[in-house]
Amino acid sequence: MRGVGKSFGVAGILAVALSAVPVSAQDGPVTPEEGPWRLVLKAQLKQEKGCDLNEVLMYQEIPLGDDVGVQGKVSCHDNRQFDFSRNRKHQKFRIELCQPTVC
């Protein structure tokens, strides 16, 4: 019986200690790093679409043989949104304006 009280005491102390851990802003959604594909996309958006990149809203890296393709959605500072994709590392991005679809 004595061992049960000891383990409960340790669990109680651990619960109090964990509840006192501050939550930082870094615990939020993970944003993509300033990787090479993001820098190329940013420059291509500026040159072709006049878009100053605000944020990458969503992206997915897709293994294609020895290479990695990437696709996703970005937003500009002027609130436009674009879908982008690229199948190979050394290709230009395909960039299309997101527009509402009406059926």
C-alpha positions as CSV (number, residue, x, y, z in Angstrom):
1,M,0.0,0.0,0.0
2,R,2.9,2.3,0.8
3,G,4.2,2.0,-2.8
4,V,0.9,3.2,-4.3
5,G,1.0,6.4,-2.4
6,K,4.6,7.0,-3.5
7,S,3.8,6.6,-7.2
8,F,0.7,8.8,-6.8
9,G,2.8,11.5,-5.2
10,V,5.3,11.4,-8.1
11,A,2.5,11.5,-10.6
12,G,1.0,14.5,-8.9
13,I,4.3,16.3,-8.8
14,L,4.9,15.5,-12.5
15,A,1.4,16.7,-13.4
16,V,1.9,20.0,-11.6
17,A,5.3,20.5,-13.2
18,L,4.0,19.8,-16.7
19,S,1.1,22.2,-16.3
20,A,3.5,25.0,-15.4
21,V,5.4,24.7,-18.7
22,P,4.7,27.9,-20.8
23,V,3.4,27.5,-24.3
24,S,5.3,29.5,-26.8
25,A,4.3,30.8,-30.2
26,Q,6.6,28.2,-31.8
27,D,4.1,25.5,-30.7
28,G,1.8,26.7,-33.5
29,P,1.7,25.4,-37.1
30,V,5.0,24.7,-38.7
31,T,5.9,26.9,-41.6
32,P,8.2,25.8,-44.4
33,E,11.8,26.7,-44.1
34,E,13.5,29.2,-46.5
35,G,14.6,26.2,-48.6
36,P,15.8,26.5,-52.2
37,W,12.4,25.8,-53.8
38,R,10.7,28.5,-51.7
39,L,13.3,31.1,-52.7
40,V,12.9,30.2,-56.4
41,L,9.1,30.3,-56.1
42,K,9.3,33.7,-54.4
43,A,11.4,35.1,-57.2
44,Q,9.3,33.5,-60.0
45,L,6.0,34.9,-58.4
46,K,7.5,38.4,-58.3
47,Q,8.7,38.3,-61.8
48,E,5.8,36.6,-63.6
49,K,2.8,37.6,-61.4
50,G,3.8,40.8,-59.6
51,C,3.2,38.9,-56.3
52,D,5.1,39.8,-53.2
53,L,5.0,36.4,-51.3
54,N,3.1,36.7,-48.0
55,E,3.1,33.1,-46.9
56,V,3.1,29.5,-48.1
57,L,-0.4,28.4,-47.1
58,M,0.2,24.7,-47.8
59,Y,2.8,22.6,-49.5
60,Q,3.6,18.9,-50.2
61,E,6.9,17.4,-51.3
62,I,6.4,14.4,-53.5
63,P,9.2,11.9,-54.2
64,L,9.5,11.3,-58.0
65,G,12.3,8.7,-58.6
66,D,15.6,10.3,-57.5
67,D,14.0,13.8,-57.5
68,V,11.4,15.5,-55.3
69,G,8.4,17.5,-56.8
70,V,6.5,20.1,-54.8
71,Q,3.0,21.5,-55.0
72,G,0.9,23.8,-52.8
73,K,-0.8,27.2,-52.4
74,V,0.6,30.6,-51.6
75,S,-0.8,34.0,-50.7
76,C,0.5,37.4,-51.8
77,H,0.5,40.6,-49.8
78,D,-2.3,41.9,-52.0
79,N,-4.5,38.9,-50.9
80,R,-4.3,37.0,-54.2
81,Q,-3.7,33.3,-53.9
82,F,-1.9,31.0,-56.3
83,D,-1.6,27.2,-56.7
84,F,1.9,26.1,-57.7
85,S,3.6,22.9,-58.7
86,R,6.9,21.6,-60.0
87,N,7.8,18.0,-60.9
88,R,11.6,18.3,-61.0
89,K,14.1,20.4,-59.0
90,H,15.5,22.3,-62.1
91,Q,12.2,23.2,-63.8
92,K,10.2,26.4,-63.5
93,F,7.0,26.3,-61.3
94,R,3.6,26.1,-62.9
95,I,1.7,29.0,-61.2
96,E,-2.1,29.4,-61.5
97,L,-4.3,32.0,-59.9
98,C,-6.8,30.5,-57.5
99,Q,-10.3,31.5,-58.6
100,P,-13.7,30.4,-57.3
101,T,-15.3,27.6,-59.3
102,V,-18.9,28.1,-60.2
103,C,-21.0,25.1,-61.2
